[in-house]
Amino acid sequence: MAELWFSVLARGLLRRGELTSRADLTDKITRFTIRYNKTARPWTWTYDARADHARYRHRPRAAAATTEPAPGQTLEQAA
């Protein structure tokens, strides 16, 4: 979740912000955080792994020529 918050911080403050000093940066981040926390809501996850899992299970099998050769065997011998 920290990555999401830093993304919001970067989009909401840092990309278009004009910062004159390190103290100015610290002050703006503090004010942004206070303002953000007043209206913050929990993140709602919408990702459903079942669709990805179904796609994974129904993917075509690799051809025999693309498998790795047995130990001591070259790719030409395996084909």
N, C-alpha and C positions, 0 to 999 in steps of 0.2 A: 504494500500500500504506500510505502514511502516514495516509490518511483512515480506513482500517480500524483502525489502531492507536489513533488518537485516539478513535474510536467505542468501542473496548474500554475505554480510559481513562475516558471520560465515563460509560459504563454501570457500570463496576466501581468507580469511586472518587468521581468528582465529583458525581454526581447525589444520592447518599445520604450524602456525606461532610459532616462538621461541621468546618469549618475556622475556626480562631480568628485566624490571622494569615497573612501572606504566607510567613513562614518555615515555618509549619506546613504550608501548601500545598506548598511546595518539598520538604519532608521527606517528606510522604506520596506525592507523585509519584515521588520517587527510590526510596522503598521499594517502591511498586507496580511500578515498572519493573524493579527487581532481581528481585522475586518473579515477575513475568510472564516475564522472560527465562529463568528457570530451567526453565520448562515450555513455552516457546514452540515451536510447530511451524510449518512453512511453510504458507501458505494454499493450499488446493486450489480451483482455479477449476472451477466446474461449468457455466458459461455456454456454450451451444452456439449459435453465430451462424447455423448452417445453417437452423435452424427459422425464425428471424426473416427471413433472406434469402428463404426459400421463401415466407413470408407476403407479403413485400414484392413479390416477382415476380408473385404470383397475385392481387394486389389488383385490384379493378375499376378500369377506366379512368375518368377524369373525363369528364363530359358536355361536349359542345361549348359549351354556354352558360356553363360555368364557366371557360372558358379566357380568358386576357387578350386584349383587343382589339389589333388591329394598331396601329402608331403612327399617330396622327391619326384614329383611329376611336373612337367612344364605345361603351359597353357595349351600348346599345340597337341600334346599327348592327351590332355583332358577332353579336348573337343572331338 
